[in-house]
Amino acid sequence: MTSADVLVLGGGPAGSAAARTLARLGKSVVVVERSTYHDWRPGESLPPQARTTLAELGVVERLLELEPATSFGIRACWGQSDPYAIDFIFDASGTGCQVDRPRFDAMLASAAADAGAALVTGARLLALELERCCWQACVETAGQRRVFRARALVDATGRSALVARRLGVRRRAFDRLIGLVGLVDLPESAAVESNLLLEAVEDGWWYSAPLPRSRMTVAFMTDADLIGSRACASAFAARLRQAPYTTERVQGLRLRDLRVRSAATARLDEPSGAGWLAVGDAAEAHDPLAGIGLTNAIDSGRRGARALAAALDGDTEAKARYAADTAVSFWRYLRQRTEQYARERRWASSPFWRRRCTDDASSSPGGIGSDAWG
Ligand SMILES: Cc1cc2nc3c(=O)[nH]c(=O)nc-3n(C[C@H](O)[C@H](O)[C@H](O)COP(=O)(O)OP(=O)(O)OC[C@H]3O[C@@H](n4cnc5c(N)ncnc54)[C@H](O)[C@@H]3O)c2cc1C
């Protein structure tokens, strides 16, 4: 049995940021991660502002070693059929970038380990119990059973919010957004525009962006019920025909690894409780249109870690302050999301746009129901 101050369940960006911060604050930490960072992961764009967050975590040099693809801006067909440019040249933080997600997540995990966190990867959670103010987790890793005990737990399991849900905390969804996300391999000689391309269509929107190592991510974002029972690949191909600039970009290239992922806006009713706290997507998940998922995950991992460390040291208000800050930033994000969608008015009668541009449940604090899509 291994004992620690904090057990972090989930070693994605939020979990690793929390673990590194806790370790730097002198707490003993164990991170239990299901994968070995070789699995498929969506979300690769880092906006210029992410630099500040990464610098605060002390990982900018490590990011540069991954040789991310520089992004100088966004080309958007949003609100009009002709594309216009949103240049990062005017952004005080500099350029954005595109990262290889598994390598990015592995880099953050090793930064946590270098700060002193114990990292257990390829771990299957067999049991998790809270007994007399102490968490006990039994996991299987490399064919062995291991037991970890900790005074506090961080739920960093992403959209599944495994711990919070097990504790009966409700996770509210505010829409049914999903992403059909694929990869294309680019010929070595191909001259590809570095910018992210955003293209609105009747049932949703497309984004595509070059990745390191001559690849490009291509995604169609829509509502789960608008795809219906159609096979993912045929729905993807049919909707691609509605997006001339994205079609032009992927012309002649073979799509591979097509996956469907929930991208719904969602949040927990309570991001913390006795002996636990949720960070990243587990606490609140954003529409990829906002481009803040990774930055928020790292930022909330750091904030959550500081709150938990303070709580362990006897500050009885720390977790309540974290919950209040999380709520304020989420309601601000919801307003911005409504404003962003309202800029597109070409398909006023399409369910996808109507749901987002009216002042209905999708933008009210109540949400549309429990997050059964995540
Ligand atoms: C289609 C799509 C596109 C996106 N594009 C962008 C983008 O371009 N830019 C951006 O900033 N954001 C983007 N996002 C959002 C971004 O991916 C997330 O916000 C970010 O990954 C959240 O990080 P996290 O650490 O909270 O959760 P995750 O990245 O989901 O990490 C959770 C971790 O927990 C582990 N885990 C889960 N369950 C268990 C368990 N039971 N035991 C142990 N480990 C477990 C997982 O293996 C994983 O490593 C996108 C999201 C989607 C769906």
The ligand as a MOL file (V3000), in Angstrom:
LIG
                    3D

  0  0  0     0  0            999 V3000
M  V30 BEGIN CTAB
M  V30 COUNTS 53 58 0 0 0
M  V30 BEGIN ATOM
M  V30 1 C -13.5650 17.3640 -30.8760 0
M  V30 2 C -12.8260 18.1800 -29.8530 0
M  V30 3 C -11.9160 19.1460 -30.2510 0
M  V30 4 C -11.2260 19.9270 -29.3190 0
M  V30 5 N -10.3440 20.8550 -29.7490 0
M  V30 6 C -9.6750 21.6010 -28.8510 0
M  V30 7 C -8.6940 22.5240 -29.2720 0
M  V30 8 O -8.4050 22.6300 -30.4710 0
M  V30 9 N -8.0470 23.2830 -28.3300 0
M  V30 10 C -8.3250 23.1490 -26.9950 0
M  V30 11 O -7.7300 23.8610 -26.1810 0
M  V30 12 N -9.2300 22.2390 -26.5670 0
M  V30 13 C -9.8950 21.4610 -27.4510 0
M  V30 14 N -10.7810 20.5270 -27.0120 0
M  V30 15 C -10.9860 20.3650 -25.5530 0
M  V30 16 C -9.8400 19.5860 -24.9010 0
M  V30 17 O -9.6220 18.3790 -25.5840 0
M  V30 18 C -10.2020 19.3140 -23.4400 0
M  V30 19 O -10.6980 20.4820 -22.8470 0
M  V30 20 C -8.9960 18.8070 -22.6250 0
M  V30 21 O -8.5380 17.5950 -23.1380 0
M  V30 22 C -9.4010 18.6250 -21.1550 0
M  V30 23 O -8.3160 18.1220 -20.4280 0
M  V30 24 P -8.5950 17.2400 -19.1230 0
M  V30 25 O -7.2660 16.8810 -18.5710 0
M  V30 26 O -9.5760 17.9150 -18.2650 0
M  V30 27 O -9.3340 15.9320 -19.6690 0
M  V30 28 P -8.8060 14.8340 -20.6750 0
M  V30 29 O -7.8890 15.4000 -21.6760 0
M  V30 30 O -10.0300 14.1110 -21.1370 0
M  V30 31 O -7.9480 13.8660 -19.7310 0
M  V30 32 C -8.5690 12.9590 -18.8600 0
M  V30 33 C -7.5280 11.9030 -18.5040 0
M  V30 34 O -8.0780 11.0050 -17.5380 0
M  V30 35 C -7.7920 9.6780 -17.8990 0
M  V30 36 N -8.8480 8.8580 -17.3010 0
M  V30 37 C -10.1700 8.8580 -17.5910 0
M  V30 38 N -10.8200 7.9590 -16.8130 0
M  V30 39 C -9.8830 7.3990 -16.0170 0
M  V30 40 C -9.9290 6.3970 -14.9940 0
M  V30 41 N -11.0740 5.7930 -14.6570 0
M  V30 42 N -8.7760 6.0520 -14.3810 0
M  V30 43 C -7.6040 6.6450 -14.7220 0
M  V30 44 N -7.4900 7.5950 -15.6930 0
M  V30 45 C -8.6190 7.9670 -16.3170 0
M  V30 46 C -7.7710 9.6980 -19.4260 0
M  V30 47 O -7.0220 8.6090 -19.9430 0
M  V30 48 C -7.1250 11.0490 -19.7060 0
M  V30 49 O -5.7180 10.9610 -19.7460 0
M  V30 50 C -11.4710 19.7300 -27.9290 0
M  V30 51 C -12.3820 18.7400 -27.5160 0
M  V30 52 C -13.0530 17.9760 -28.4640 0
M  V30 53 C -14.0180 16.9250 -27.9910 0
M  V30 END ATOM
M  V30 BEGIN BOND
M  V30 1 1 1 2
M  V30 2 1 2 3
M  V30 3 2 2 52
M  V30 4 2 3 4
M  V30 5 1 4 5
M  V30 6 1 4 50
M  V30 7 2 5 6
M  V30 8 1 6 7
M  V30 9 1 6 13
M  V30 10 2 7 8
M  V30 11 1 7 9
M  V30 12 1 9 10
M  V30 13 2 10 11
M  V30 14 1 10 12
M  V30 15 2 12 13
M  V30 16 1 13 14
M  V30 17 1 14 15
M  V30 18 1 14 50
M  V30 19 1 15 16
M  V30 20 1 16 17
M  V30 21 1 16 18
M  V30 22 1 18 19
M  V30 23 1 18 20
M  V30 24 1 20 21
M  V30 25 1 20 22
M  V30 26 1 22 23
M  V30 27 1 23 24
M  V30 28 2 24 25
M  V30 29 1 24 26
M  V30 30 1 24 27
M  V30 31 1 27 28
M  V30 32 2 28 29
M  V30 33 1 28 30
M  V30 34 1 28 31
M  V30 35 1 31 32
M  V30 36 1 32 33
M  V30 37 1 33 34
M  V30 38 1 33 48
M  V30 39 1 34 35
M  V30 40 1 35 36
M  V30 41 1 35 46
M  V30 42 1 36 37
M  V30 43 1 36 45
M  V30 44 2 37 38
M  V30 45 1 38 39
M  V30 46 1 39 40
M  V30 47 2 39 45
M  V30 48 1 40 41
M  V30 49 2 40 42
M  V30 50 1 42 43
M  V30 51 2 43 44
M  V30 52 1 44 45
M  V30 53 1 46 47
M  V30 54 1 46 48
M  V30 55 1 48 49
M  V30 56 2 50 51
M  V30 57 1 51 52
M  V30 58 1 52 53
M  V30 END BOND
M  V30 END CTAB
M  END
